[in-house]
Amino acid sequence: MTQALKDLGDYIAQALPQDVLGTEVNRCDELSLTVKAASIVKVLSFLKDDAGCLFKQLVDVCGVDWPGRESRFDVVYHLLSMKHNQRIRVKVATDEETAVPSATAVFSSAGWFEREVWDMYGVLFSDHPDLRRILTDYGFEGHPLRKDFPLTGYVEMRYDDETKRVVYEPVKLTQDFRSFDFLSPWEGPGMLPGDEKAN
């Protein structure tokens, strides 16, 4: 199986030498292609229509955040070939300002997946027919799956019984930050909290 995937990767790289930056078969016997962002539509069309590939089903499009890299985000496409019983992963690197061409012209199901990637990570897709939030509320600020997004978020939502509607408020943490004393009672400096009551 590994050799067949390597051969497929070499075949695709030879067919699209200007577009494919690298191929890799990982230890789980999965073929991954790294391609130029501007060429993603061309590569996906080739993978869908070429007789040696026939990856007719787009399984998923997801994002990955690498804050330390210049091209911070990866957009990852997972494809399935029912004819050849194979899967392939196609990766594209981009940053916060550069839009990735939308794959909706090749796979209509990419529309929902790309909306999710934009909503969660903030990756832009050019020529997308309806790029808007899909998982978060319309007034939501930020993109929650970015590594630099605060764990508590920026606002909290609750239902207010007095006004009979949902209200948004700045996040208020109900518990203040506390400094804990982790000294063991057997190794401590002698007197522990509460010992003064014993005298």
Backbone as ProteinMPNN parsed JSONL, in Angstrom:
{"seq_chain_A": "MTQALKDLGDYIAQALPQDVLGTEVNRCDELSLTVKAASIVKVLSFLKDDAGCLFKQLVDVCGVDWPGRESRFDVVYHLLSMKHNQRIRVKVATDEETAVPSATAVFSSAGWFEREVWDMYGVLFSDHPDLRRILTDYGFEGHPLRKDFPLTGYVEMRYDDETKRVVYEPVKLTQDFRSFDFLSPWEGPGMLPGDEKAN", "coords_chain_A": {"N_chain_A": [[0.829, -1.206, 0.0], [1.943, 1.245, 0.801], [3.897, 1.693, -1.166], [2.284, 1.973, -3.438], [0.979, 4.364, -2.816], [3.169, 6.112, -2.774], [3.918, 5.957, -5.453], [1.626, 7.071, -6.607], [1.8, 9.665, -5.56], [4.19, 10.505, -6.813], [3.347, 10.387, -9.468], [1.367, 12.416, -9.517], [2.93, 14.632, -8.823], [4.663, 14.729, -11.038], [2.85, 15.26, -13.058], [1.923, 17.787, -12.362], [4.151, 19.759, -12.035], [4.744, 22.47, -11.507], [2.976, 23.205, -9.596], [2.766, 21.464, -7.384], [4.373, 21.318, -4.359], [5.464, 19.435, -2.665], [5.452, 15.927, -1.721], [4.317, 13.396, 0.517], [4.291, 10.362, 2.301], [2.92, 9.37, 5.167], [3.45, 7.71, 8.396], [1.077, 6.403, 8.833], [0.253, 5.419, 6.482], [-0.833, 7.412, 4.696], [-1.284, 9.613, 2.058], [0.064, 12.778, 1.503], [-0.152, 15.916, -0.026], [1.593, 18.917, -0.656], [0.762, 22.005, -1.826], [0.873, 24.946, -3.959], [-0.869, 27.869, -2.936], [-2.219, 29.432, -4.833], [-2.683, 27.607, -6.816], [-4.579, 25.771, -6.046], [-7.201, 25.203, -7.008], [-6.707, 24.233, -9.573], [-5.175, 21.932, -8.964], [-7.009, 20.439, -7.409], [-8.99, 20.02, -9.35], [-7.579, 18.438, -11.182], [-7.078, 16.173, -9.548], [-9.664, 15.286, -9.212], [-10.631, 14.719, -11.812], [-8.718, 13.276, -13.323], [-7.916, 10.116, -14.723], [-6.238, 8.383, -13.372], [-6.508, 9.139, -10.785], [-9.162, 10.113, -9.748], [-10.467, 11.275, -7.462], [-13.274, 11.848, -6.345], [-14.818, 12.688, -4.231], [-15.087, 15.184, -1.837], [-14.145, 15.103, 1.352], [-13.607, 16.674, 3.595], [-12.728, 19.983, 4.656], [-10.373, 21.676, 6.451], [-8.803, 23.762, 8.969], [-5.536, 24.695, 10.181], [-3.632, 26.118, 12.724], [-0.59, 27.741, 12.948], [1.075, 29.645, 14.815], [3.759, 30.511, 14.957], [4.837, 30.533, 12.414], [5.509, 32.254, 9.3], [3.657, 32.09, 7.158], [0.923, 31.576, 8.517], [-1.334, 29.847, 8.625], [-2.607, 26.607, 7.708], [-4.577, 25.278, 5.17], [-6.442, 22.456, 4.829], [-7.335, 19.891, 2.702], [-9.303, 17.027, 2.427], [-9.638, 14.223, 0.477], [-11.471, 11.612, -1.233], [-11.229, 8.673, -3.118], [-13.471, 6.675, -4.479], [-13.383, 4.837, -6.512], [-10.704, 3.923, -6.646], [-10.289, 3.284, -4.044], [-8.85, 4.966, -2.213], [-7.366, 7.544, -0.203], [-6.53, 11.027, 0.07], [-4.6, 13.79, 1.171], [-4.521, 17.245, 0.873], [-2.548, 20.04, 1.239], [-2.383, 23.533, 1.891], [-0.596, 26.493, 2.404], [-1.094, 29.62, 4.031], [-1.541, 33.123, 4.913], [-2.837, 35.659, 7.205], [-3.858, 37.693, 5.588], [-3.815, 36.91, 2.898], [-5.88, 35.568, 0.476], [-7.243, 32.347, -0.149], [-7.953, 30.626, -3.131], [-11.326, 29.735, -3.739], [-12.713, 26.45, -3.544], [-15.201, 25.842, -4.443], [-16.049, 25.782, -7.084], [-15.125, 23.392, -8.035], [-15.809, 21.397, -6.147], [-18.93, 21.407, -4.872], [-19.673, 21.071, -2.241], [-17.665, 22.233, -0.791], [-18.291, 24.79, -0.058], [-19.65, 25.016, 2.47], [-17.697, 23.931, 4.168], [-15.539, 25.719, 3.786], [-16.658, 28.061, 4.757], [-16.782, 27.369, 7.446], [-14.023, 27.138, 8.073], [-13.263, 29.79, 7.653], [-14.82, 31.041, 9.634], [-13.881, 29.882, 12.055], [-11.066, 30.22, 11.961], [-10.418, 32.488, 10.458], [-9.425, 32.495, 7.879], [-9.304, 33.684, 4.638], [-11.282, 33.232, 1.66], [-11.168, 33.534, -1.738], [-13.52, 34.385, -4.306], [-15.616, 32.997, -3.182], [-19.013, 32.031, -2.942], [-20.656, 32.738, -0.753], [-19.435, 33.78, 1.769], [-19.619, 33.783, 5.021], [-20.272, 33.839, 8.584], [-20.757, 30.643, 10.179], [-20.797, 28.916, 12.366], [-20.541, 30.483, 14.645], [-22.088, 33.308, 16.312], [-23.547, 36.147, 14.574], [-22.639, 38.635, 15.531], [-20.245, 37.984, 16.674], [-16.909, 38.409, 17.82], [-13.691, 37.972, 16.541], [-11.867, 34.845, 16.004], [-12.4, 31.707, 17.058], [-10.761, 29.307, 17.063], [-8.178, 30.024, 16.694], [-4.852, 30.055, 17.919], [-4.148, 32.216, 19.504], [-6.468, 33.205, 20.548], [-8.36, 34.238, 23.345], [-9.035, 32.03, 26.105], [-11.338, 32.477, 27.595], [-12.821, 34.029, 25.924], [-14.251, 37.073, 24.532], [-16.726, 38.258, 25.028], [-19.686, 37.446, 26.906], [-22.719, 35.581, 26.723], [-26.051, 35.71, 27.781], [-29.358, 34.904, 28.989], [-31.595, 37.398, 29.877], [-33.863, 37.8, 32.408], [-35.303, 40.069, 33.158], [-35.366, 41.865, 30.956], [-36.264, 40.119, 29.098], [-34.822, 38.95, 26.949], [-31.922, 37.92, 25.022], [-28.757, 38.903, 26.144], [-25.607, 40.508, 25.622], [-22.531, 40.697, 27.259], [-19.449, 42.081, 28.583], [-16.856, 39.743, 29.426], [-17.012, 38.46, 32.658], [-15.206, 37.133, 35.175], [-16.188, 34.841, 37.524], [-14.751, 33.929, 39.633], [-12.042, 35.137, 41.39], [-8.553, 35.486, 40.632], [-6.463, 33.416, 42.446], [-3.824, 33.003, 44.814], [-2.205, 30.156, 45.552], [-0.959, 28.23, 48.291], [1.285, 25.809, 48.155], [2.716, 24.299, 49.958], [3.683, 21.438, 51.731], [2.063, 20.076, 54.617], [3.778, 18.635, 56.216], [6.276, 19.471, 55.561], [6.34, 22.16, 55.828], [6.806, 25.634, 57.015], [6.377, 25.43, 59.743], [4.105, 26.752, 61.204], [0.785, 26.463, 60.252], [-2.067, 27.651, 58.354], [-4.772, 28.221, 60.51], [-3.638, 27.037, 62.705], [-3.179, 28.937, 64.649], [-5.488, 29.097, 66.095], [-5.433, 26.978, 67.808], [-3.939, 27.649, 69.989]], "CA_chain_A": [[0.0, 0.0, 0.0], [2.813, 2.415, 0.881], [4.527, 1.915, -2.468], [1.253, 2.478, -4.35], [0.767, 5.783, -2.492], [4.352, 6.845, -3.25], [3.803, 6.029, -6.916], [0.578, 8.051, -6.903], [2.366, 10.985, -5.276], [5.134, 10.83, -7.888], [2.546, 10.624, -10.679], [0.741, 13.737, -9.412], [4.005, 15.636, -8.848], [5.155, 14.827, -12.412], [1.803, 15.86, -13.884], [1.758, 19.188, -11.966], [5.419, 20.117, -11.379], [4.761, 23.872, -11.1], [1.962, 23.433, -8.569], [2.994, 20.608, -6.212], [5.617, 21.662, -3.674], [6.024, 18.248, -2.045], [4.579, 14.794, -1.42], [4.776, 12.644, 1.687], [3.469, 9.272, 2.809], [3.247, 9.315, 6.595], [3.518, 6.37, 8.981], [-0.255, 5.777, 8.826], [-0.038, 5.153, 5.072], [-1.683, 8.451, 4.13], [-0.56, 10.468, 1.128], [-0.172, 14.212, 1.665], [0.453, 16.811, -1.013], [1.679, 20.329, -0.321], [0.645, 22.7, -3.105], [0.799, 26.406, -3.908], [-2.24, 28.319, -2.675], [-2.837, 29.93, -6.064], [-2.942, 26.476, -7.713], [-5.417, 24.765, -5.394], [-8.335, 24.815, -7.871], [-6.133, 23.408, -10.647], [-4.787, 20.638, -8.399], [-8.228, 19.697, -7.056], [-9.631, 19.599, -10.603], [-6.799, 17.309, -11.684], [-7.314, 15.01, -8.692], [-11.049, 14.822, -9.401], [-10.952, 14.293, -13.178], [-7.722, 12.404, -13.943], [-8.3, 8.696, -14.636], [-5.383, 7.719, -12.391], [-6.819, 9.633, -9.437], [-10.614, 10.018, -9.542], [-10.885, 11.655, -6.108], [-14.536, 12.52, -6.653], [-15.531, 13.124, -3.031], [-14.413, 16.035, -0.869], [-14.589, 14.645, 2.66], [-13.486, 17.7, 4.618], [-11.754, 21.066, 4.556], [-10.165, 22.16, 7.815], [-7.705, 24.689, 9.153], [-4.543, 24.445, 11.216], [-2.985, 27.382, 13.086], [0.817, 27.667, 13.351], [1.378, 31.064, 15.069], [5.173, 30.832, 14.813], [5.232, 30.576, 11.0], [5.124, 33.448, 8.54], [2.355, 31.679, 6.617], [0.434, 31.059, 9.795], [-2.408, 28.86, 8.532], [-2.717, 25.576, 6.68], [-5.917, 24.829, 4.8], [-6.225, 21.047, 4.51], [-8.448, 19.269, 1.965], [-9.27, 15.568, 2.453], [-10.381, 13.704, -0.673], [-11.667, 10.17, -1.277], [-11.489, 8.045, -4.411], [-14.227, 5.426, -4.311], [-12.961, 3.933, -7.581], [-9.415, 3.311, -6.326], [-10.261, 3.034, -2.6], [-7.705, 5.691, -1.667], [-7.587, 8.882, 0.348], [-5.407, 11.929, -0.115], [-4.672, 15.052, 1.911], [-3.888, 18.328, 0.127], [-2.317, 21.146, 2.166], [-2.037, 24.834, 1.344], [-0.202, 27.431, 3.459], [-1.5, 31.002, 3.768], [-1.457, 33.993, 6.086], [-4.112, 36.279, 7.582], [-4.352, 38.612, 4.563], [-3.857, 36.312, 1.566], [-7.049, 34.704, 0.274], [-7.078, 31.088, -0.868], [-9.07, 30.473, -4.084], [-12.383, 28.83, -3.276], [-12.846, 25.191, -4.273], [-16.615, 25.571, -4.705], [-16.259, 25.506, -8.51], [-14.771, 21.99, -8.264], [-16.651, 20.619, -5.23], [-19.932, 22.324, -4.319], [-19.715, 20.913, -0.781], [-16.603, 23.037, -0.177], [-18.848, 26.048, 0.432], [-19.891, 24.949, 3.913], [-16.42, 23.701, 4.846], [-14.753, 26.955, 3.747], [-17.283, 28.984, 5.714], [-16.364, 26.947, 8.785], [-12.616, 27.513, 8.239], [-13.211, 31.24, 7.823], [-15.422, 31.387, 10.918], [-13.06, 29.425, 13.177], [-9.663, 30.64, 11.861], [-10.261, 33.769, 9.787], [-8.78, 32.336, 6.574], [-10.163, 34.223, 3.574], [-11.406, 32.469, 0.419], [-11.606, 34.394, -2.834], [-14.556, 33.855, -5.203], [-16.59, 32.169, -2.464], [-20.326, 32.627, -3.196], [-21.393, 33.166, 0.441], [-18.506, 33.658, 2.884], [-20.103, 34.417, 6.25], [-20.16, 32.955, 9.743], [-21.632, 29.479, 10.123], [-20.861, 28.272, 13.678], [-20.646, 31.484, 15.71], [-23.133, 34.303, 16.122], [-23.171, 37.194, 13.627], [-21.913, 39.698, 16.202], [-19.08, 37.42, 17.346], [-15.635, 39.042, 17.486], [-12.548, 37.067, 16.534], [-11.971, 33.505, 15.428], [-12.116, 30.969, 18.295], [-9.78, 28.223, 17.027], [-6.814, 30.55, 16.618], [-4.13, 29.778, 19.16], [-4.036, 33.419, 20.327], [-7.786, 33.607, 21.024], [-8.411, 33.969, 24.796], [-9.865, 30.889, 26.476], [-12.627, 32.935, 28.108], [-13.503, 34.821, 24.911], [-14.322, 38.511, 24.765], [-18.036, 38.58, 25.58], [-20.504, 36.297, 27.279], [-24.111, 35.729, 26.347], [-26.969, 35.11, 28.749], [-30.747, 35.345, 28.875], [-31.959, 38.301, 30.96], [-35.286, 37.662, 32.731], [-35.95, 41.383, 33.262], [-35.628, 42.413, 29.617], [-36.844, 39.016, 28.31], [-34.066, 38.754, 25.709], [-30.527, 37.531, 25.176], [-27.885, 40.073, 26.232], [-24.171, 40.278, 25.533], [-21.806, 41.511, 28.227], [-18.035, 41.713, 28.679], [-16.623, 38.575, 30.267], [-16.711, 38.668, 34.074], [-14.862, 35.865, 35.786], [-16.854, 34.791, 38.825], [-13.772, 33.591, 40.656], [-10.818, 35.909, 41.241], [-7.306, 34.749, 40.626], [-5.988, 33.199, 43.808], [-2.485, 32.479, 44.973], [-2.289, 28.998, 46.427], [0.237, 27.817, 48.996], [1.383, 24.374, 47.904], [3.629, 23.65, 50.902], [3.16, 20.262, 52.416], [2.003, 20.314, 56.057], [4.881, 17.947, 56.872], [7.534, 20.13, 55.211], [6.105, 23.599, 55.883], [7.634, 26.437, 57.917], [6.01, 25.254, 61.137], [2.721, 27.104, 61.511], [-0.123, 26.409, 59.111], [-3.298, 28.392, 58.581], [-5.672, 27.566, 61.449], [-2.897, 26.629, 63.91], [-3.244, 29.981, 65.68], [-6.675, 28.857, 66.919], [-5.138, 25.92, 68.768], [-3.339, 28.231, 71.199]], "C_chain_A": [[0.865, 1.257, 0.0], [3.444, 2.725, -0.469], [3.525, 2.458, -3.485], [0.982, 3.963, -4.095], [1.951, 6.632, -2.934], [4.314, 7.013, -4.759], [2.745, 7.05, -7.324], [1.077, 9.467, -6.656], [3.341, 11.422, -6.346], [4.398, 11.145, -9.187], [1.934, 12.021, -10.665], [1.794, 14.836, -9.491], [4.569, 15.811, -10.251], [4.13, 15.497, -13.32], [1.649, 17.351, -13.608], [3.04, 19.706, -11.296], [5.485, 21.564, -10.889], [3.848, 24.137, -9.908], [2.204, 22.651, -7.278], [4.361, 20.936, -5.62], [6.263, 20.447, -3.021], [4.98, 17.175, -1.83], [5.178, 14.034, -0.244], [3.778, 11.533, 1.995], [3.855, 9.108, 4.272], [3.175, 7.887, 7.114], [2.169, 5.661, 9.045], [-0.698, 5.432, 7.411], [-1.079, 6.115, 4.512], [-0.819, 9.356, 3.266], [-0.951, 11.922, 1.35], [0.554, 14.966, 0.57], [0.507, 18.207, -0.425], [1.712, 21.077, -1.645], [0.64, 24.212, -2.88], [-0.65, 26.825, -3.735], [-2.934, 28.756, -3.953], [-3.244, 28.79, -7.005], [-3.946, 25.478, -7.161], [-6.58, 24.305, -6.284], [-7.848, 23.905, -8.996], [-5.792, 22.01, -10.128], [-6.02, 19.812, -8.045], [-8.97, 19.214, -8.3], [-8.907, 18.394, -11.203], [-7.09, 16.05, -10.877], [-8.718, 14.435, -8.884], [-11.244, 14.153, -10.764], [-9.957, 13.324, -13.802], [-8.078, 10.934, -13.7], [-7.446, 7.933, -13.626], [-5.683, 8.118, -10.961], [-8.289, 9.407, -9.079], [-11.028, 10.234, -8.081], [-12.138, 12.513, -6.238], [-15.237, 13.092, -5.425], [-14.618, 13.969, -2.14], [-14.974, 15.683, 0.505], [-14.625, 15.793, 3.656], [-12.515, 18.776, 4.16], [-11.601, 21.604, 5.968], [-8.969, 23.096, 7.855], [-6.781, 24.234, 10.253], [-3.822, 25.763, 11.462], [-1.571, 27.111, 13.588], [1.287, 29.101, 13.608], [2.839, 31.445, 14.859], [5.64, 30.956, 13.369], [4.815, 31.884, 10.359], [3.79, 33.222, 7.836], [1.677, 30.886, 7.715], [-0.523, 29.873, 9.673], [-2.139, 27.823, 7.446], [-4.195, 25.361, 6.432], [-5.725, 23.424, 4.245], [-7.501, 20.475, 3.89], [-8.269, 17.757, 2.035], [-10.187, 15.046, 1.355], [-10.421, 12.173, -0.622], [-11.935, 9.736, -2.708], [-12.189, 6.714, -4.156], [-13.766, 4.38, -5.335], [-11.691, 3.18, -7.2], [-9.26, 2.991, -4.83], [-9.026, 3.663, -1.951], [-8.156, 7.047, -1.139], [-6.335, 9.709, 0.122], [-5.664, 13.203, 0.682], [-3.897, 16.087, 1.103], [-3.787, 19.534, 1.055], [-1.872, 22.397, 1.416], [-1.68, 25.746, 2.513], [-0.611, 28.846, 3.055], [-1.334, 31.823, 5.04], [-2.81, 34.66, 6.317], [-4.705, 37.154, 6.482], [-4.555, 37.976, 3.195], [-5.028, 35.341, 1.456], [-6.658, 33.462, -0.529], [-8.229, 30.992, -1.872], [-10.066, 29.422, -3.597], [-12.463, 27.6, -4.168], [-14.294, 24.882, -4.632], [-16.907, 25.302, -6.177], [-15.969, 24.043, -8.831], [-15.667, 21.071, -7.425], [-17.655, 21.574, -4.587], [-20.012, 22.226, -2.799], [-18.643, 21.73, -0.074], [-17.138, 24.337, 0.401], [-19.046, 26.069, 1.933], [-18.585, 24.791, 4.679], [-15.58, 24.978, 4.887], [-15.35, 28.022, 4.661], [-16.857, 28.655, 7.138], [-14.909, 27.334, 9.056], [-12.495, 29.02, 8.419], [-13.737, 31.654, 9.203], [-14.494, 31.044, 12.085], [-11.636, 29.989, 13.167], [-9.466, 32.013, 11.227], [-9.524, 33.681, 8.46], [-9.76, 32.798, 5.504], [-10.15, 33.314, 2.349], [-11.936, 33.393, -0.664], [-12.618, 33.645, -3.707], [-15.514, 32.884, -4.505], [-17.965, 32.809, -2.615], [-21.03, 33.191, -1.958], [-20.519, 33.017, 1.686], [-19.003, 34.477, 4.067], [-20.034, 33.389, 7.365], [-21.168, 31.807, 9.642], [-21.804, 28.815, 11.487], [-21.002, 29.261, 14.825], [-21.727, 32.493, 15.351], [-22.634, 35.422, 15.21], [-22.372, 38.317, 14.275], [-20.636, 39.236, 16.878], [-17.807, 38.114, 16.881], [-14.526, 38.008, 17.562], [-12.86, 35.717, 15.921], [-11.499, 32.513, 16.489], [-11.099, 29.837, 18.223], [-8.356, 28.718, 16.775], [-6.13, 30.346, 17.958], [-4.03, 31.004, 20.064], [-5.387, 33.947, 20.81], [-7.884, 33.292, 22.516], [-9.4, 32.852, 25.129], [-11.246, 31.309, 26.963], [-13.421, 33.703, 27.062], [-13.509, 36.293, 25.285], [-15.639, 38.927, 25.412], [-18.735, 37.287, 26.0], [-21.958, 36.612, 26.974], [-24.964, 35.054, 27.415], [-28.372, 35.636, 28.482], [-31.079, 36.189, 30.1], [-33.462, 38.228, 31.186], [-36.006, 39.003, 32.764], [-36.308, 41.951, 31.89], [-36.241, 41.375, 28.672], [-36.16, 38.865, 26.952], [-32.64, 38.32, 26.04], [-29.673, 38.791, 25.175], [-26.436, 39.625, 26.164], [-23.48, 41.233, 26.481], [-20.329, 41.146, 28.167], [-17.858, 40.552, 29.663], [-16.283, 39.017, 31.684], [-16.408, 37.304, 34.662], [-15.416, 35.849, 37.205], [-15.888, 34.476, 39.95], [-12.507, 34.39, 40.389], [-9.614, 34.977, 41.212], [-6.806, 34.63, 42.06], [-4.565, 32.662, 43.78], [-2.543, 31.347, 45.996], [-0.937, 28.705, 47.062], [0.309, 26.292, 48.902], [2.367, 23.669, 48.844], [2.943, 22.463, 51.575], [3.101, 20.541, 53.914], [3.152, 19.646, 56.805], [6.22, 18.632, 56.604], [7.441, 21.64, 55.347], [6.948, 24.31, 56.923], [7.207, 26.325, 59.37], [4.542, 25.527, 61.385], [1.899, 27.137, 60.224], [-1.35, 27.247, 59.388], [-4.247, 27.592, 59.458], [-4.974, 27.137, 62.73], [-2.971, 27.666, 65.009], [-4.456, 29.798, 66.591], [-6.422, 27.81, 68.008], [-4.567, 26.482, 70.062], [-4.407, 28.897, 71.964]], "O_chain_A": [[0.568, 2.221, -0.707], [3.518, 3.886, -0.871], [3.873, 3.308, -4.305], [0.78, 4.731, -5.036], [1.766, 7.75, -3.416], [4.636, 8.079, -5.283], [2.942, 7.806, -8.275], [0.809, 10.369, -7.449], [3.333, 12.584, -6.753], [4.779, 12.059, -9.918], [1.971, 12.73, -11.67], [1.581, 15.855, -10.148], [4.922, 16.928, -10.631], [4.497, 16.219, -14.247], [1.287, 18.109, -14.508], [3.017, 20.055, -10.116], [6.216, 21.853, -9.941], [3.943, 25.191, -9.278], [1.878, 23.133, -6.193], [5.381, 20.84, -6.302], [7.48, 20.422, -2.838], [3.784, 17.456, -1.762], [6.392, 14.033, -0.041], [2.566, 11.746, 1.952], [4.991, 8.747, 4.58], [2.875, 6.961, 6.36], [2.114, 4.455, 9.285], [-1.878, 5.182, 7.166], [-2.078, 5.695, 3.929], [0.245, 9.808, 3.689], [-2.134, 12.262, 1.381], [1.718, 14.697, 0.274], [-0.438, 18.637, 0.236], [2.575, 20.826, -2.486], [0.431, 24.691, -1.766], [-1.553, 26.219, -4.312], [-4.119, 28.478, -4.138], [-4.066, 28.995, -7.898], [-4.146, 24.424, -7.763], [-6.901, 23.117, -6.298], [-8.506, 22.919, -9.331], [-6.091, 21.015, -10.788], [-6.075, 18.619, -8.344], [-9.52, 18.113, -8.301], [-9.54, 17.449, -11.673], [-7.323, 14.984, -11.446], [-8.926, 13.232, -8.732], [-11.938, 13.141, -10.866], [-10.319, 12.606, -14.734], [-8.491, 10.56, -12.601], [-7.898, 6.927, -13.08], [-5.171, 7.507, -10.024], [-8.606, 8.6, -8.206], [-11.831, 9.478, -7.534], [-12.07, 13.742, -6.241], [-16.156, 13.9, -5.562], [-13.534, 13.539, -1.744], [-16.145, 15.938, 0.785], [-15.547, 15.89, 4.466], [-11.599, 18.516, 3.379], [-12.591, 21.951, 6.612], [-8.218, 23.205, 6.886], [-7.177, 23.486, 11.147], [-3.444, 26.451, 10.513], [-1.375, 26.349, 14.535], [1.849, 29.723, 12.707], [3.126, 32.614, 14.604], [6.744, 31.442, 13.127], [3.882, 32.544, 10.818], [2.896, 34.065, 7.908], [1.844, 29.671, 7.819], [-0.521, 28.987, 10.528], [-1.532, 28.115, 6.415], [-4.981, 25.272, 7.376], [-4.95, 23.216, 3.311], [-8.587, 20.56, 4.463], [-7.187, 17.253, 1.73], [-11.369, 15.386, 1.309], [-9.54, 11.529, -0.054], [-12.745, 10.332, -3.418], [-11.58, 5.756, -3.68], [-13.764, 3.182, -5.049], [-11.593, 1.969, -7.395], [-8.22, 2.487, -4.405], [-8.266, 3.0, -1.245], [-9.166, 7.608, -1.562], [-5.232, 9.178, -0.002], [-6.807, 13.633, 0.841], [-2.76, 15.845, 0.698], [-4.791, 20.001, 1.593], [-1.104, 22.337, 0.455], [-2.394, 25.766, 3.515], [-0.493, 29.227, 1.891], [-1.027, 31.288, 6.106], [-3.809, 34.28, 5.706], [-5.92, 37.345, 6.435], [-5.378, 38.449, 2.411], [-5.148, 34.406, 2.249], [-5.854, 33.528, -1.459], [-9.375, 31.25, -1.506], [-9.682, 28.359, -3.109], [-12.303, 27.688, -5.386], [-14.592, 23.775, -5.079], [-17.908, 24.661, -6.495], [-16.509, 23.507, -9.798], [-16.212, 20.091, -7.932], [-17.261, 22.462, -3.832], [-20.381, 23.196, -2.136], [-18.713, 21.9, 1.143], [-16.498, 24.931, 1.269], [-18.657, 27.027, 2.601], [-18.381, 25.431, 5.71], [-14.974, 25.286, 5.913], [-14.615, 28.8, 5.27], [-16.603, 29.553, 7.941], [-14.59, 27.807, 10.147], [-11.711, 29.483, 9.248], [-13.156, 32.521, 9.857], [-14.344, 31.844, 13.008], [-11.055, 30.215, 14.228], [-8.429, 32.64, 11.445], [-9.042, 34.697, 7.961], [-10.908, 32.355, 5.469], [-9.13, 32.7, 2.036], [-13.017, 33.966, -0.53], [-12.566, 32.421, -3.823], [-16.145, 32.052, -5.155], [-18.088, 34.02, -2.436], [-21.914, 34.037, -2.093], [-20.828, 32.212, 2.565], [-18.833, 35.696, 4.115], [-19.769, 32.212, 7.122], [-22.265, 31.962, 9.105], [-22.844, 28.211, 11.748], [-21.534, 28.907, 15.877], [-22.215, 32.522, 14.221], [-21.426, 35.625, 15.085], [-21.505, 38.899, 13.625], [-20.001, 40.015, 17.589], [-17.64, 38.378, 15.69], [-14.432, 37.257, 18.533], [-13.948, 35.477, 15.398], [-10.308, 32.477, 16.797], [-10.601, 29.431, 19.273], [-7.431, 27.914, 16.656], [-6.762, 30.453, 19.009], [-3.845, 30.857, 21.272], [-5.452, 35.017, 21.414], [-7.529, 32.187, 22.925], [-10.463, 32.743, 24.517], [-12.22, 30.582, 26.768], [-14.592, 34.005, 27.291], [-12.849, 36.705, 26.239], [-15.67, 39.836, 26.242], [-18.421, 36.198, 25.52], [-22.369, 37.773, 26.969], [-24.64, 33.966, 27.89], [-28.555, 36.67, 27.839], [-30.871, 35.752, 31.232], [-34.249, 38.546, 30.294], [-37.19, 39.076, 32.436], [-37.413, 42.453, 31.686], [-36.684, 41.716, 27.576], [-36.823, 38.676, 25.932], [-32.218, 38.353, 27.196], [-29.837, 39.653, 24.312], [-26.082, 38.524, 26.586], [-23.788, 42.424, 26.516], [-19.978, 40.04, 27.754], [-18.627, 40.409, 30.614], [-15.389, 39.836, 31.894], [-17.261, 36.416, 34.649], [-15.137, 36.752, 37.995], [-16.193, 34.738, 41.114], [-11.955, 34.332, 39.29], [-9.658, 33.846, 41.697], [-6.736, 35.617, 42.792], [-4.161, 31.963, 42.851], [-2.889, 31.56, 47.158], [0.106, 28.909, 46.441], [-0.504, 25.582, 49.495], [2.804, 22.556, 48.553], [1.765, 22.517, 51.93], [4.006, 21.186, 54.444], [3.47, 20.052, 57.923], [7.189, 18.408, 57.33], [8.395, 22.339, 55.005], [7.722, 23.673, 57.637], [7.683, 27.121, 60.18], [3.802, 24.612, 61.744], [2.285, 27.766, 59.239], [-1.65, 27.531, 60.548], [-4.503, 26.419, 59.189], [-5.635, 26.897, 63.741], [-2.84, 27.327, 66.186], [-4.462, 30.281, 67.723], [-7.13, 27.773, 69.015], [-4.696, 25.861, 71.117], [-4.146, 29.462, 73.026]]}, "name": "protein", "num_of_chains": 1, "seq": "MTQALKDLGDYIAQALPQDVLGTEVNRCDELSLTVKAASIVKVLSFLKDDAGCLFKQLVDVCGVDWPGRESRFDVVYHLLSMKHNQRIRVKVATDEETAVPSATAVFSSAGWFEREVWDMYGVLFSDHPDLRRILTDYGFEGHPLRKDFPLTGYVEMRYDDETKRVVYEPVKLTQDFRSFDFLSPWEGPGMLPGDEKAN"}
